[in-house]
Each structure stands twice: as structure tokens, then as C-alpha cells.
Amino acid sequence: MGKMKDKDDLFESEEMKILEEARETQRHEGFISDLFLGEASFDYVRPFPEQSSEDKQKADEFIERLRKFLVEKVDPNAIDRDGEILDDVIQGLKDLGVFGLKIPREYGGHGFSQSNYRRIFQMVGSRCANIVALIAPPNSIGASVPILKFGTEEQKNKYLPQLAKGKISAFGLTENEAGSDPSRIKAMAQRVYNEKGEHIGYKLNGRKVWITGSVKDDGVPLGEYVVVVAKTKDDPKMSKKKLGLSTLFISSDLVGYTTPHRTRFGGLKAIYNGVLEFDNIFVPKENLIGPEGRGFKVADQSLAVGRLTIVSSCVGGLKQSLQIARWWCKKRVQWRQSIGRHEATGSRLVKIAYLTMVTDALAQYCAKLVDDHKDVRIPAMSAKVIATNHLWEALDNLMQIRAGRGYENYYSLKNRGEIAVGVERMWRDSRVNSIFEGENTLLSLASGREGTDDYKQKASALMEGDSKARLSAGLWMSKQLSKSFKRRLGSSHETFIYNQSKLLTYQLLRVGEKYRMTGLQKKQLVVGQLVARVYNLFLMALVLSYAEARNDKPLAKELADYFCLTVREEMTGAKWTTDWLLNGSHGRVDELAKRLMEGEAKWLEEGIISALEQEGVEI
Ligand SMILES: Cc1cc2nc3c(=O)[nH]c(=O)nc-3n(C[C@H](O)[C@H](O)[C@H](O)COP(=O)(O)OP(=O)(O)OC[C@H]3O[C@@H](n4cnc5c(N)ncnc54)[C@H](O)[C@@H]3O)c2cc1C
């Protein structure tokens, strides 16, 4: 066994070099990055950026057609039970153009905006997570985004029309030894030269695991294409050069391409995921996406926006959960009243409602950032972490509300004459969301790393810079310090966010002093706690703005206020005080739960395919 790497070496290592090279270097801009700098820049979230009605209209008709198809042809419970999606369903989705949602119209796609894409995935996510797993990679990280973002004109002209028509593409990064650490990738693409000594392509060898959308069955590929991230090196006859990670676009009918194993999981029973093997596959040079040696950059930056797919589908799951929760909280009577009228269970319903609202605000906000060509790097990675955690938390609460009927599966409930809604399936399917498309722990640490970049650069300048750089860094630090002592009086949520942003700067300066800013990334628990503070403040500001823009919607303001209150109670430790017992936020739960059960916040459930309606329940 190799010697364990010294922990201190890790951050100067190849792993970090790959991450650093993948980063876009321009400064971050937005509410979150400003929070790290001690600013609560409300202008970034206020007024709440709404999708225009003209843009909405562009997808309305398509969404209706897709809704009809999903209702008539897609049975999420049968798909889960059988572990298969019928070929007719896959073909039907292709015919509708579901695999080319954002591919521009000039290449035969729908050319939808990110905001319309969000609405589509919200609806699909509310219906069937296995269909999300089928259509998400081809629409994002599969091939369309890497080619759109990094492809040559030839690649765009050749492949985008095929992808828009429904050729399925997958994305292959992970290997047995290389999960979240891409430096351990072993798949190797060795340069191939012709007789004239011209570089004409690569010989690819290696093995990838867990590649979604690639394996229909053991030995049977699903899709037509895979984007593969592999190490590249020169032909040893030419040089010994290692050329870094590169991204290659390969076709699944190439000689040497095999799909030996379809993987099966605790949830997502019908995901077409598996192991890929490459045995001396010749890949022409024209199939390199982006520059040679910049493969992780292509992957990482394509994933940045790609991750918003999962955020949108989580909102669909949350809205579905809210509807089921309010129905059951009202319908189920125990101890003489509806279970939602008992405070402890009512509080679960209220929680699901505010998690839904906050996540909806987040998804809409991020989609609009993309459409407006604003900086979405930190918001998108944060949104992925937050949305997947929120859905899991909501489903856990829904499971508790449905209790025995939550844990019992759909067909068992149905066979004994009960109304069945598939909570157990949704719960199983949602667990993986925090694992793939960027594992959540590492993504939240990454947002901390990005957010504290200015501090790190100034700290490096202080330690290693010339006298001018040291002076300027010193001035910056002292400005941050004096800023950190500014406080406002008042008890509004806005004042709380403002004061907390100053406290955050103070804490960053203090931990930078103790652990050295340049070494802060080793203190993962410290960074994690700082990031949690940032996420809370961001969500508070966002949901207040979202509710302000929806002042005609019943309960919008009350739910936003309650959310902010509970966050504040948690952040300040207020829950442990006598005052909380006497005057805390719990005093609002009963009324909120009652109004939710009366259906006042039905508007929050818009845009989904209702599982209850499909079972004939009027809701
Ligand atoms: C259903 C499913 C579908 C998938 N689809 C695809 C796909 O289409 N394409 C693809 O390429 N991959 C895919 N994956 C792989 C997925 O992206 C990986 O599972 C993920 O990257 C994590 O890798 P790992 O499971 O090997 O975990 P590891 O990287 O081994 O991590 C294990 C644990 O260690 C922790 N850890 C690791 N490094 C650190 C660190 N530096 N600091 C602190 N903690 C750390 C992690 O947080 C995690 O909790 C899929 C996986 C699943 C389950």
C-alpha cells in the first residue's frame, strides 16, 4: 500500500492543481460572494427577478404537450416496480424533442431559456425521478452543454442536430478509484500519429463506473454517445509528455466500447446507469472537446449550470410533497382531530411549505441569473446543495406525516384498497441527489473556497508579496476589520442579515488569523459552519424578496417571515431561552398549519403533475 500523503501536502498537490485549473478566474459577483466580504447587497435579490411573460409563452404549449404525455404514458410507480422505462416512452420523449430542450433552434432544438427549462424539469421532477435521470444528462452535462460551451463549429453542426432529435449522450467522469477526486482517473487517451507524424487522434483505454444514460442492460448500451474525461499522454515514441485530463466525445458503436454491467441502486430503480469499458478505442482528434489538458475545466464548467437541472426537479418533488402533506394532515384524524391540528405535526407541514417556497425562490433566481448572463457559479453550486437537502428534509417529514402509509409501498397500499401516492418511492429516489452531480459536502466546501478567495489572495500578498502588494493587502484587511464592527440597530430581518454579514467578516478575519487564510481549506468544519451562515442569510434575503413580489399570494409573507424567524432562532441559539418558550416562533405554527390545510397556499403547488389528482382525489 502506498504511503498516505501528508495532509499538508494535499493542498499543493496534483488534486488541487486540477481544481485550480478548472476554475474560472474572474471575480465572483452577487449576493453570496458579497456576503463573504461583509456586504449585504440586497440589490442583487431585489426586486425579485421574474421570468418575463413573453419568455414564458414560448414554452407554454410545449409544457402542455409534455404534461399530457407524462400523464398518459408515464406511470412512475410501474417504472419503479419494473426497473424499466418502456421503449415507447423513450421514443415518445424523443419525438417531443425532450432531449434538446436548450439546444438552439438553428440546430433543431427547442432553444428554451433556462427559466423555461426550469419549469419543464419541475414538472418532470414532480412526476417521475427515473424520467429525470433519463433526460437530464443529455440535456446538460451529457454532450449538449460541453459542445455548446466548448465545441468547435464543426462539432456543433455535426452533433447538436442529432442530439436534438434524441440521440442520447452520457457523461463519463467517475471511476472506481476516482470519485470526487479526478486526479485519480486512470482512463488513458494516448496520442496517435499518422505516417507523416501528424497527430490524428487518441487510443482510449479505461473503465468508468456509474455512468447514467449509458447502459440499457448488461452488454447493451443505451445511448449513442458518451463524453469521457481521460488522462492524455503523448505516444512514448514521440515524447514522455503527460498532457493532463482531456474530454473526448465518443460514439457507443466504436470497436472496443463495451457496457459489461448495468448498476442497480436503492432508489432510481429504472436509471440506465452502468460500467463502461474502453479497449484500444480509436478516437479521432476532431472529437476532443475543448483544449487538450483542460478536460476537468470542460466538465466542471459544464456541470456548473447543469446542476440547476437537479435543483428544478427538486422543486417539483417539494411541491408534490407539500400537496400530499396538506391533504393527509387534514384528512387523517387521530385523537379527535386532523393530525395537522396537533402542533407537532402541523409544524412538519409548515416546514414542508417553507422549504418549498425557499427552494422555488432559489430555482427561479438561479435560472434568471443564467438567462441574464449573470455570474451563477457560487449560486448554482449552493443551490444544488440546498435544494437537494431541502427535498430530503421535506420527504423525511412527509414520511413521518404519512407514517405507516408513508413507509408502505404504492402497490401494497393500492392492493389493500387505500389511496396510494408513492411517498416511499419519492423518498428512496431522492436520497442520491446529495451524492451525484457534485457530492454535497464537497460542493459546499467549494462554495466556501470560492467565497473566501479575496481573503486568501490578500493573505498570500501579505506573506509573500512585494512591499506595494503587502501595503495594499494590509489596507484591505484593516478596511475589512473596521467594516466588521459596523452594526445597525433594529430587529427587522434585513437588519439581522446586515449585522450578520459584518459578523461573518469578523469571523473570517479571526479564523484567517488563527489558521492562516491560505490554510483555511484544511479546516473543513470551520469553513462548513461559515458557509452555513452564508446560505442562511442568502436564503432569508431571497425569500423575503420573493414574498414581497408575491404580496397578493396568501401566506407568502407569513411563510417567509416564519422561515426567517426560525433561522434566526437557530443561528442565535434563541431556542434554548426561556423567552423562546414563552414567545418563540412556535406560537405561529397552529394558525399557519390551519391555513395551509385550508388550501390557502395552493399557488405554491403550481406547475406539477399532482399525484393525488392522478388517483382521483380532489385536492
Ligand atoms: C445513481 C448515480 C448516478 C451517477 N451518475 C454519474 C454519471 O452520469 N457520470 C459520472 O461520471 N458519475 C456519476 N456518478 C458518480 C457520482 O458522481 C459519484 O458517486 C460522486 O462523484 C462521489 O464519488 P464516490 O461515490 O466515489 O465518493 P468518494 O469521492 O469516494 O467520497 C466518499 C465520501 O468521502 C468524502 N470525501 C471525499 N473527499 C473528501 C475531501 N477532500 N474532504 C472531505 N470529505 C471528502 C465525500 O464527501 C463522501 O462523503 C453517479 C453516481 C450515482 C450513485
PDBQT file of the ligand as one rigid body, heavy atoms in Angstrom, charges set to zero:
ROOT
HETATM    1  C1  LIG A 701     -27.063   6.969  -9.251  1.00  0.00    +0.000 C 
HETATM    2  C2  LIG A 701     -25.727   7.549  -9.602  1.00  0.00    +0.000 A 
HETATM    3  C3  LIG A 701     -25.557   8.152 -10.837  1.00  0.00    +0.000 A 
HETATM    4  C4  LIG A 701     -24.307   8.667 -11.195  1.00  0.00    +0.000 A 
HETATM    5  N1  LIG A 701     -24.131   9.180 -12.464  1.00  0.00    +0.000 NA
HETATM    6  C5  LIG A 701     -22.873   9.551 -12.855  1.00  0.00    +0.000 A 
HETATM    7  C6  LIG A 701     -22.624   9.946 -14.216  1.00  0.00    +0.000 A 
HETATM    8  O1  LIG A 701     -23.538  10.011 -15.055  1.00  0.00    +0.000 OA
HETATM    9  N2  LIG A 701     -21.352  10.245 -14.564  1.00  0.00    +0.000 N 
HETATM   10  C7  LIG A 701     -20.318  10.188 -13.681  1.00  0.00    +0.000 A 
HETATM   11  O2  LIG A 701     -19.192  10.475 -14.068  1.00  0.00    +0.000 OA
HETATM   12  N3  LIG A 701     -20.525   9.829 -12.380  1.00  0.00    +0.000 NA
HETATM   13  C8  LIG A 701     -21.767   9.503 -11.954  1.00  0.00    +0.000 A 
HETATM   14  N4  LIG A 701     -21.988   9.111 -10.648  1.00  0.00    +0.000 N 
HETATM   15  C9  LIG A 701     -20.891   9.140  -9.708  1.00  0.00    +0.000 C 
HETATM   16  C10 LIG A 701     -21.023  10.249  -8.667  1.00  0.00    +0.000 C 
HETATM   17  O3  LIG A 701     -20.822  11.493  -9.268  1.00  0.00    +0.000 OA
HETATM   18  C11 LIG A 701     -20.031   9.917  -7.549  1.00  0.00    +0.000 C 
HETATM   19  O4  LIG A 701     -20.657   8.938  -6.762  1.00  0.00    +0.000 OA
HETATM   20  C12 LIG A 701     -19.623  11.108  -6.740  1.00  0.00    +0.000 C 
HETATM   21  O5  LIG A 701     -18.784  11.907  -7.504  1.00  0.00    +0.000 OA
HETATM   22  C13 LIG A 701     -18.901  10.728  -5.464  1.00  0.00    +0.000 C 
HETATM   23  O6  LIG A 701     -17.891   9.801  -5.704  1.00  0.00    +0.000 OA
HETATM   24  P1  LIG A 701     -17.774   8.487  -4.785  1.00  0.00    +0.000 P 
HETATM   25  O7  LIG A 701     -19.123   7.886  -4.696  1.00  0.00    +0.000 OA
HETATM   26  O8  LIG A 701     -16.670   7.657  -5.299  1.00  0.00    +0.000 OA
HETATM   27  O9  LIG A 701     -17.415   9.039  -3.349  1.00  0.00    +0.000 OA
HETATM   28  P2  LIG A 701     -15.976   9.467  -2.784  1.00  0.00    +0.000 P 
HETATM   29  O10 LIG A 701     -15.397  10.523  -3.652  1.00  0.00    +0.000 OA
HETATM   30  O11 LIG A 701     -15.180   8.258  -2.519  1.00  0.00    +0.000 OA
HETATM   31  O12 LIG A 701     -16.398  10.126  -1.410  1.00  0.00    +0.000 OA
HETATM   32  C14 LIG A 701     -16.823   9.335  -0.303  1.00  0.00    +0.000 C 
HETATM   33  C15 LIG A 701     -17.061  10.244   0.894  1.00  0.00    +0.000 C 
HETATM   34  O13 LIG A 701     -15.828  10.873   1.250  1.00  0.00    +0.000 OA
HETATM   35  C16 LIG A 701     -15.991  12.258   1.314  1.00  0.00    +0.000 C 
HETATM   36  N5  LIG A 701     -14.796  12.948   0.816  1.00  0.00    +0.000 N 
HETATM   37  C17 LIG A 701     -14.095  12.689  -0.314  1.00  0.00    +0.000 A 
HETATM   38  N6  LIG A 701     -13.112  13.584  -0.469  1.00  0.00    +0.000 NA
HETATM   39  C18 LIG A 701     -13.194  14.433   0.582  1.00  0.00    +0.000 A 
HETATM   40  C19 LIG A 701     -12.474  15.604   0.981  1.00  0.00    +0.000 A 
HETATM   41  N7  LIG A 701     -11.458  16.112   0.266  1.00  0.00    +0.000 N 
HETATM   42  N8  LIG A 701     -12.859  16.237   2.101  1.00  0.00    +0.000 NA
HETATM   43  C20 LIG A 701     -13.897  15.787   2.841  1.00  0.00    +0.000 A 
HETATM   44  N9  LIG A 701     -14.600  14.697   2.526  1.00  0.00    +0.000 NA
HETATM   45  C21 LIG A 701     -14.264  14.029   1.404  1.00  0.00    +0.000 A 
HETATM   46  C22 LIG A 701     -17.185  12.590   0.414  1.00  0.00    +0.000 C 
HETATM   47  O14 LIG A 701     -17.823  13.779   0.869  1.00  0.00    +0.000 OA
HETATM   48  C23 LIG A 701     -18.059  11.362   0.596  1.00  0.00    +0.000 C 
HETATM   49  O15 LIG A 701     -18.912  11.546   1.697  1.00  0.00    +0.000 OA
HETATM   50  C24 LIG A 701     -23.232   8.611 -10.274  1.00  0.00    +0.000 A 
HETATM   51  C25 LIG A 701     -23.427   8.038  -9.017  1.00  0.00    +0.000 A 
HETATM   52  C26 LIG A 701     -24.649   7.510  -8.677  1.00  0.00    +0.000 A 
HETATM   53  C27 LIG A 701     -24.819   6.881  -7.328  1.00  0.00    +0.000 C 
ENDROOT
TORSDOF 0
